[in-house]
Amino acid sequence: MIYPDGTSLTRREALQVGTGLFGLSLPGYLQAAQTAQPKKDVSCIFLFLAGGPSHFETWDPKPHARDGIRSLWQPISTSVPGVQIVEKMPLLSQHMDKVTVVRSWKGKSSSHSTGSQHVTSGVFPAAGKQFYPNFGCVVNALKGTKTAGIAPHVGLPVDARYTASPAYLGPAYSSYDITSDPSASDFAIESLSLPRDRFDGRRDLLGQIDNLSQMAEVQAKSLVAHEKFYDEAFSTLTSGAMQKAAHLDEEPLALRERYGMNIYGQRVLLARRLIEAGSRFVTINQAVQGGPYTSGNKTAGTWDNHSDIYSFLMSFGGTPPRGRAAHKNWLNYEGPGNLPQLDMSLSTLLDDLDQRGLLDSTLVVAMGEFGRTPKINANGGRDHYANAGNVLLAGGGIARGHVIGATDRDGAFPATRPCTPEDFAASIYHAIGLDHRHTYFPRLPGRIRISEGDVIEGLFA
């Protein structure tokens, strides 16, 4: 158990509290701890650009790079003098005064799975298997539910592809995934209803479990996890609060259209409504399900542009190029591709949060698991590349209108201090209100800090 200042309460101490040896019941302790939490309580919308977006074709154009590296697209001026991004993001170009872009990102792995696990947890999976949980799961475990009936951690449609998000924490701390299409006319989040006698029976069972606080220390961890799981799961599924947040038709049609009247734009709008309703962390797998790699899978959208990058970033409509094996699984999608969809939805989200007074209390992060290779390959695409990339952040105390770091002329390596996934983890936790230096992963026997990185210098106002 973790105190608000990051120090821990051992399992033995937790059992002693539970049996009243200190004159304080376990529920009483939890209530006191919640009251003593720091006042800073920032939520997060994490747009995971699964597959790895090209830094050349997003926020770090390299117009002076060599032939074969230089993008076919031109840079465009932005609302911040001297700062340019790619011309295919005209809406975001006028919102750069609300964000900070870090151009000196550097990872370790060019593997989708390892890279994604590193980026979404801030800990490199050195053993080849993810042990440490994703950010939203950690926030859920340490901070718990903010608003009764609202899941503290939501995945749209999943909490980051390629990851085992709760990792060692187990299923009690998994994200609440909403896999259905929020742009569909019949979109709704299913609720759970149980007969009254079954509710009463469950309460009796939980009361019996609570009376077993004298059980062996080794069992305490399991009891706490199961109690949390049942209480929060039942509250979430039966209160109707999540269902109300899903009523996107309550929003003005003009606003919905600005986000994009499709599954991708409406997921971003749903994320804003969930944060407004009381979620702490919403992860969006923000990648269009179209093109050669997805085969109709609704969670498998990707920025993985190994070929025809200039076509695929804009649209997956029309007839695919012939003669390439990767295109045998082509899924036609006539709507906007990843780049225009991100441009629409992210720029609208920034405006929407700002106008509602939520931007200062909501951290927005847009990043993938790596960047793309400087060299454009023979198929007109860019391949996996962990040596360089870029990340966009806004809200939650992030400085506005800044660019941090730079890559070299060819976008191959950071020309200034590299910012690692560990540093982004420290910065994200800092924004949310967790001191990474004195806060430890819960339910582990040792005191292991939630991040071994450093808060990125100049990132916060």
C-alpha positions in Angstrom: 0.0 0.0 0.0 1.3 3.4 -0.9 1.0 6.6 1.2 0.3 9.8 -0.8 3.9 10.9 -0.3 5.1 7.7 -2.0 6.2 5.8 1.1 4.7 2.3 1.5 2.6 0.5 4.1 3.7 -3.1 4.4 1.3 -6.0 4.1 1.8 -6.8 7.7 1.0 -3.2 8.7 -2.0 -3.3 6.4 -3.3 -6.3 8.3 -2.7 -4.7 11.6 -4.7 -1.6 10.5 -7.4 -3.9 9.2 -7.8 -5.6 12.6 -7.9 -2.3 14.4 -4.6 -2.5 16.4 -4.0 1.2 15.7 -7.6 2.2 16.3 -8.2 2.7 12.6 -10.1 0.4 10.3 -8.8 -0.3 6.8 -11.7 1.7 5.2 -10.9 4.5 7.6 -7.3 4.5 6.6 -8.1 4.5 2.9 -10.5 7.5 3.5 -7.9 9.4 5.4 -5.3 8.6 2.7 -7.6 9.9 0.0 -8.3 13.1 1.9 -4.5 13.7 2.3 -3.8 13.2 -1.5 -2.0 16.1 -3.2 -4.2 18.8 -4.6 -2.7 18.3 -8.1 -4.9 15.8 -9.9 -4.4 15.9 -13.6 -6.0 13.4 -16.0 -4.5 12.1 -19.2 -5.6 11.4 -22.8 -2.8 9.2 -24.3 -3.1 8.9 -28.1 -1.0 5.9 -28.9 -0.1 6.1 -32.6 0.3 2.4 -33.0 2.8 1.2 -35.6 5.2 4.1 -35.3 4.5 7.4 -37.0 7.2 9.0 -39.2 8.8 12.1 -37.6 9.6 13.3 -41.1 5.9 13.3 -42.0 4.6 14.8 -38.8 6.3 17.4 -36.5 9.9 17.2 -37.6 10.1 17.8 -41.3 13.6 17.8 -42.8 13.5 20.0 -45.9 17.3 20.2 -46.1 17.9 16.5 -45.8 19.6 14.6 -48.6 17.8 13.0 -51.5 16.3 9.7 -50.6 15.6 11.0 -47.1 13.8 14.3 -47.6 10.0 14.0 -47.5 8.0 14.6 -50.7 5.9 16.9 -48.6 6.9 20.4 -47.7 7.0 22.1 -44.2 4.3 24.6 -43.3 4.6 27.6 -41.0 2.7 27.5 -37.7 1.2 29.7 -35.1 4.6 29.7 -33.4 7.1 31.9 -35.4 10.0 29.8 -36.7 8.3 26.5 -36.0 7.3 24.3 -38.9 5.5 21.0 -39.3 4.5 19.0 -42.3 2.1 20.7 -44.7 -0.5 17.9 -44.5 -1.4 19.0 -40.9 -2.8 22.5 -41.6 -5.2 22.4 -38.6 -2.6 21.5 -36.1 -0.2 24.1 -37.6 -2.6 26.7 -36.1 -2.5 25.0 -32.7 1.2 24.8 -32.1 0.9 27.7 -29.6 -1.0 25.2 -27.4 1.6 22.4 -27.5 5.2 21.4 -27.0 6.9 19.0 -29.4 9.9 17.0 -28.3 12.1 16.2 -31.3 14.9 14.4 -29.6 13.0 11.2 -28.6 15.2 8.1 -28.7 14.2 4.5 -27.9 15.9 1.2 -27.7 13.9 -1.3 -29.8 12.6 -1.3 -33.3 10.2 -4.2 -32.5 6.5 -3.3 -32.3 6.0 -5.4 -29.1 9.2 -4.4 -27.2 9.0 -0.8 -28.4 5.4 -0.4 -27.4 5.9 -2.0 -24.0 8.8 0.3 -23.4 7.0 3.5 -24.5 3.7 2.8 -22.6 5.3 1.7 -19.3 8.6 3.7 -19.3 10.4 0.4 -18.4 12.3 -1.6 -21.0 11.1 -5.2 -21.0 14.6 -6.6 -20.7 13.5 -10.2 -20.0 11.6 -10.3 -23.3 8.2 -10.1 -21.5 6.4 -7.2 -20.1 6.5 -7.2 -16.3 5.8 -3.5 -15.4 2.4 -2.1 -16.2 1.3 0.6 -18.6 0.9 4.2 -17.3 -2.9 4.0 -17.0 -2.7 0.8 -14.9 -0.2 2.3 -12.5 -2.3 5.4 -12.1 -5.3 3.2 -11.5 -3.5 1.2 -8.8 -2.0 4.2 -7.1 -4.8 6.7 -7.3 -7.9 4.6 -7.7 -11.3 5.8 -8.8 -11.9 9.5 -9.0 -15.6 9.4 -9.6 -17.9 6.6 -8.5 -19.2 4.6 -11.4 -16.5 5.9 -13.9 -13.7 3.6 -14.8 -10.4 5.3 -13.8 -8.6 3.8 -16.8 -10.2 3.3 -20.2 -8.9 1.8 -23.5 -10.4 2.9 -26.8 -10.6 0.2 -28.2 -7.8 -1.3 -26.2 -5.1 0.0 -23.9 -2.3 0.0 -26.5 -1.6 -2.7 -29.0 1.3 -5.0 -28.5 1.3 -4.7 -24.7 0.1 -6.7 -21.7 -1.0 -3.5 -20.0 -1.6 -4.6 -16.3 1.4 -6.9 -16.4 2.3 -8.1 -12.9 -0.6 -6.1 -11.3 -3.1 -8.6 -12.8 -6.6 -8.2 -14.3 -8.0 -6.1 -11.4 -6.0 -3.2 -12.8 -6.7 -3.7 -16.5 -8.3 -1.0 -18.5 -12.0 -0.8 -19.2 -12.0 -1.4 -22.9 -14.7 0.0 -25.2 -14.3 -1.8 -28.5 -17.5 -0.8 -30.2 -17.7 2.0 -32.8 -18.7 5.3 -31.1 -19.7 6.8 -34.6 -22.4 4.1 -35.0 -26.0 5.2 -34.6 -26.6 2.4 -32.1 -23.4 3.0 -30.1 -23.8 2.3 -26.3 -21.8 0.9 -23.5 -23.5 -2.2 -22.1 -24.5 -2.1 -18.4 -24.8 -5.0 -16.0 -28.0 -5.6 -14.1 -28.4 -8.3 -11.4 -31.3 -9.3 -9.3 -31.5 -7.7 -5.8 -30.9 -11.0 -4.1 -27.6 -11.5 -6.0 -26.4 -8.0 -4.9 -27.3 -8.8 -1.3 -25.5 -12.2 -1.6 -22.4 -10.5 -3.0 -22.4 -8.0 -0.2 -22.6 -10.8 2.4 -19.7 -12.5 0.8 -17.6 -9.4 0.8 -18.4 -8.9 4.5 -17.1 -12.4 5.2 -13.9 -11.6 3.2 -13.4 -8.4 5.2 -13.6 -10.4 8.5 -10.7 -12.6 7.3 -8.1 -9.8 7.7 -6.2 -12.1 10.2 -5.3 -14.4 7.3 -1.6 -15.1 6.5 0.4 -12.1 5.2 0.9 -13.8 1.9 -2.8 -13.8 1.2 -3.3 -10.1 1.8 -2.3 -8.9 -1.6 -4.8 -11.2 -3.3 -7.6 -10.1 -1.0 -7.0 -6.4 -1.6 -6.9 -6.9 -5.4 -10.1 -8.9 -5.5 -12.0 -6.5 -3.2 -11.0 -3.6 -5.5 -11.8 -5.5 -8.6 -15.3 -6.5 -7.5 -16.2 -3.1 -6.0 -15.1 -1.0 -8.9 -16.3 -3.4 -11.6 -19.8 -3.6 -10.2 -20.0 0.2 -9.6 -18.8 0.9 -13.1 -21.2 -1.6 -14.8 -24.3 -0.8 -12.8 -24.2 3.0 -12.0 -25.0 4.2 -15.5 -22.3 6.8 -15.3 -20.3 5.3 -18.1 -23.4 4.8 -20.2 -24.2 8.5 -19.8 -20.7 9.5 -20.9 -21.2 7.5 -24.0 -24.1 9.6 -25.2 -22.2 11.4 -27.9 -25.5 12.6 -29.4 -25.6 15.1 -26.5 -22.8 17.0 -28.2 -23.5 19.6 -30.9 -23.4 18.1 -34.4 -20.9 20.8 -35.6 -18.5 19.8 -32.8 -18.8 16.1 -33.6 -18.1 16.8 -37.3 -15.0 18.8 -36.4 -13.7 15.7 -34.5 -14.5 13.6 -37.5 -17.8 11.6 -38.0 -16.0 8.3 -38.0 -14.7 5.7 -35.5 -11.4 7.6 -35.0 -12.7 11.1 -34.4 -15.5 10.0 -32.2 -13.1 8.0 -30.0 -11.3 11.2 -29.3 -14.5 12.9 -28.5 -15.5 10.0 -26.2 -12.2 10.3 -24.5 -12.9 13.9 -23.7 -16.3 13.0 -22.3 -14.8 10.2 -20.2 -12.2 12.6 -18.7 -14.9 15.2 -18.0 -17.0 12.5 -16.3 -14.1 11.4 -14.0 -11.8 9.0 -15.7 -8.1 9.5 -14.8 -6.4 8.0 -17.9 -7.8 7.2 -21.3 -5.6 5.5 -23.9 -6.7 5.7 -27.5 -5.2 3.3 -30.1 -5.5 6.1 -32.7 -4.7 4.4 -36.0 -7.0 3.9 -39.0 -8.1 0.3 -39.7 -7.3 0.3 -43.4 -4.8 -0.7 -46.0 -2.6 -3.8 -46.3 -2.0 -4.8 -42.6 -5.2 -5.0 -40.8 -7.5 -7.6 -42.4 -10.6 -6.0 -40.9 -9.4 -6.2 -37.3 -11.0 -3.4 -35.4 -8.1 -3.0 -33.0 -5.3 -3.4 -35.5 -5.1 0.0 -37.0 -1.5 1.0 -37.7 0.9 3.8 -38.7 3.3 1.1 -39.9 4.0 2.5 -43.4 6.6 0.3 -44.9 5.3 1.1 -48.4 3.6 4.0 -50.3 3.8 6.2 -47.2 2.6 9.3 -49.0 -0.6 7.5 -50.2 -1.3 5.5 -47.1 -0.9 8.3 -44.6 -3.7 10.2 -46.4 -6.2 7.5 -47.4 -6.7 3.8 -47.8 -9.4 4.3 -50.4 -9.2 3.3 -54.0 -7.3 0.5 -55.6 -4.1 -0.6 -53.9 -0.8 -0.7 -55.8 -0.2 -4.1 -57.3 2.7 -6.6 -57.0 3.4 -6.3 -53.3 2.8 -9.2 -51.0 1.8 -7.0 -48.1 -1.3 -5.9 -50.0 -2.9 -9.3 -50.1 -4.9 -8.4 -47.0 -6.0 -5.0 -48.3 -8.9 -3.4 -46.4 -10.5 -0.6 -48.2 -11.3 2.5 -46.1 -12.7 5.5 -47.9 -12.4 7.9 -45.0 -9.4 10.0 -44.1 -6.1 8.3 -43.4 -4.0 8.6 -40.2 -2.6 12.0 -40.9 -5.7 14.0 -41.7 -7.6 12.1 -39.0 -5.1 13.0 -36.4 -5.0 16.6 -37.7 -8.8 16.9 -37.3 -9.3 15.1 -34.0 -6.3 16.4 -32.1 -6.7 20.0 -33.1 -10.4 19.9 -32.1 -9.6 18.2 -28.8 -7.2 20.9 -27.9 -9.8 23.6 -28.6 -12.5 21.7 -26.9 -10.5 21.1 -23.7 -9.3 24.7 -23.7 -12.8 26.2 -24.1 -14.2 23.9 -21.3 -11.4 24.9 -18.9 -10.1 21.4 -18.9 -6.8 21.8 -20.7 -4.8 22.7 -17.6 -6.1 19.6 -15.8 -5.8 17.2 -18.7 -2.5 16.1 -20.1 -2.6 15.2 -23.8 0.2 12.9 -25.3 0.5 11.8 -28.9 3.3 9.3 -29.6 4.0 5.9 -31.1 6.5 3.2 -30.3 9.3 4.5 -32.5 10.0 6.8 -35.5 10.7 5.7 -39.1 13.9 5.3 -41.0 15.5 8.3 -42.7 16.0 6.4 -45.9 12.9 5.9 -48.0 12.9 2.2 -49.1 12.4 0.7 -52.5 8.6 0.4 -51.9 8.2 4.1 -51.1 7.9 3.7 -47.4 9.9 4.0 -44.2 10.8 1.2 -41.9 10.9 0.8 -38.1 13.5 3.1 -36.4 14.2 3.5 -32.7 17.0 6.0 -33.0 14.9 9.0 -33.5 11.3 10.2 -33.3 9.1 13.0 -32.0 6.3 13.4 -29.4 3.6 16.0 -29.0 2.3 17.0 -25.6 -0.2 19.6 -24.3 -2.2 20.6 -21.3 -1.5 19.4 -17.7 1.1 22.2 -17.1 3.0 21.6 -20.3 4.7 24.7 -21.7 2.9 26.2 -24.7 4.5 26.9 -28.1 7.8 25.2 -27.4 10.0 22.8 -29.3 12.5 20.8 -27.3 15.5 19.1 -28.8 16.4 18.5 -32.4 17.5 15.7 -34.7 20.5 16.1 -37.1 20.1 17.2 -40.7 18.9 13.8 -41.9 16.6 13.1 -38.9 18.7 10.1 -38.0 19.8 10.8 -34.4 19.1 13.4 -31.7 21.4 16.3 -32.1 20.7 17.4 -28.5 20.2 15.3 -25.3 18.1 12.3 -26.2 14.8 12.0 -24.3 14.1 8.4 -23.5 10.9 6.5 -22.8 12.0 6.6 -19.1 12.2 10.4 -19.3 8.7 10.6 -20.8 7.4 8.3 -18.1 8.9 10.6 -15.4 7.3 13.6 -17.1 3.9 12.0 -17.5 3.8 10.9 -13.9 5.0 14.4 -12.9 2.2 16.0 -14.8 -0.4 13.7 -13.3 0.8 14.4 -9.8 3.0 11.4 -8.9 6.5 12.1 -7.8 8.5 9.4 -9.7 11.4 9.8 -7.4 9.5 8.8 -4.3 6.6 6.7 -5.6 7.0 3.0 -6.0 5.3 0.3 -8.0 2.5 -1.1 -5.7 2.3 -4.7 -4.6 5.9 -5.5 -5.0 8.2 -6.7 -2.1 10.9 -4.1 -2.9 10.8 -0.3 -3.3 11.0 0.0 -7.1 10.4 3.6 -8.4 7.8 4.0 -11.1 10.4 5.7 -13.3 14.1 5.8 -13.4 14.1 8.7 -15.9 14.2 12.5 -15.5 11.5 15.0 -16.0 12.3 16.6 -19.4 13.9 20.0 -18.9 11.8 22.8 -20.3 8.7 20.7 -20.8 6.7 22.4 -18.1 5.7 26.0 -17.9 
